[in-house]
């Protein structure tokens, strides 16, 4: 049996959103929850509210957890920054030499080493992130359309597992000037020699004109632009012996035979041979047994400075101009016979050292860009791409108008990350260039290390450190702002 008072009280109560009863007429005030007593009567009790003591306790716990990290940041980050900023206002002698902003003015003096470093860093920031991101985008798109995509990604990303020091040593050999060592020049020389026939006897030369020739050799003199010619005019009908030295054994053709001791041609004729005997034996300027003729040498006959005939020597080094039977001539061996072999490009010379180092950096970081962009491409809704294709868009239009806009946030992440990284580039620039080219390849981080720890000028070194901090700071702030937007 229900008590009348209890039923009336239950009829007058309203239920709260959480299922509990609320006292009628309470309005917008604090709700009072009805609870039953042992005797069945309902009583109202207000829920407890968090007090100030609880809030202070939470803040205290948070502070205790953050204190170690904040202490480490203060010691390892904040204090060095403040110390460097103050130290940059003093000279190399220490805090007793106040120079104000003189160190910062010195950095931007045109022609100085620090100015070269700043200029090179600008080149790095403008070129490298753009090229790496573009290559990463191309690779990421291609891996969606080719077989063995996983294997391709592994190969491209593998350089990221190599330290910058090891990569620098590797590329120092890649860019070596010797084609037998440097891969880059080996390829360059192979391509060059495919379209341009090399000289038959590079580096060969005649004996000096004042050499005391014992044989019948005619003295030769060097001509402008390379090559050699007879010092005096020679007459047709008498054999002309032209001796050459400095011919490598490997350059002698297998078909070369011994040079003849007597000329047998008609008209203006003679012999071009290697005048060399091992051990210094033989006649200086005379054809000795076993001395080889030089086949394939171009020989020109000149009269009054004009070329009137041209021919090549045979297997024994003989040449002849049968139609030149009278008069005096100058016999010339053109420079094309002796020009040095093409040895490739001086990749690490002052003019190309910075692009070469940037190339090695691109090789390392292209895989990083590819992996991030590929993850962004995987998140693109495929119905948007298919809709564009159904509407008649070409693959290039789909790529330019749909793919790139949808993956733009990832591209921005890659570009900003690379910008921060290249501003601090040090290892590759320190390892790859030879000592003669390092001033031309200098960057801010390397110059800071050289000035502060090499020249012991901590004032200018600190100024360079502050410059590096200030140029990296905007990119870092941009990343922080972007992270906050993503979390909000």
Secondary structure, 3 states (H helix, E strand, C coil): CCCHHHHHHHHHCEECCCCCEECCCCCCCCCCEEEECCCCCEEEECCCCCCHHHHHHHHHHHHHHHHHHHHHHHHHHHHHHHHHHHHCCEECCEEEEECCCHHHHHHCCCCCHHHHHHHHHHHHHHHHHHHHHHHHHHHHHHHCCCCCHHHHHHHHHHHHHCCHHHHHHHHHHHCCCCCCCCHHHHHHHHHHHHHCCCCCCCCCECCCCCCCCCCCECCEEECCCCCEEECCCEECCCCEEEEEECCCHHHCCCCCCECCCCCCCCCEEEEEEECCCHHHCCCCCCCCCCCEECCCCEEEEEECCEEEEEEECCCCCEEEECCCCCCEEEEEECHHHCCCCCCCCCCCCCCCHHHHHHHHHHHHHHHHHHHHHHHHHHCCCHHHHHHHHHCCCCHHHHHHHHHHHHHHHHHHHHHHHHHHHHHCCCHHHHHCCCCCCHHHHCCHHHHHHHHHHHCCCHHHHHHHHHHHHHHHHHHHHHHHHHHHHHHC
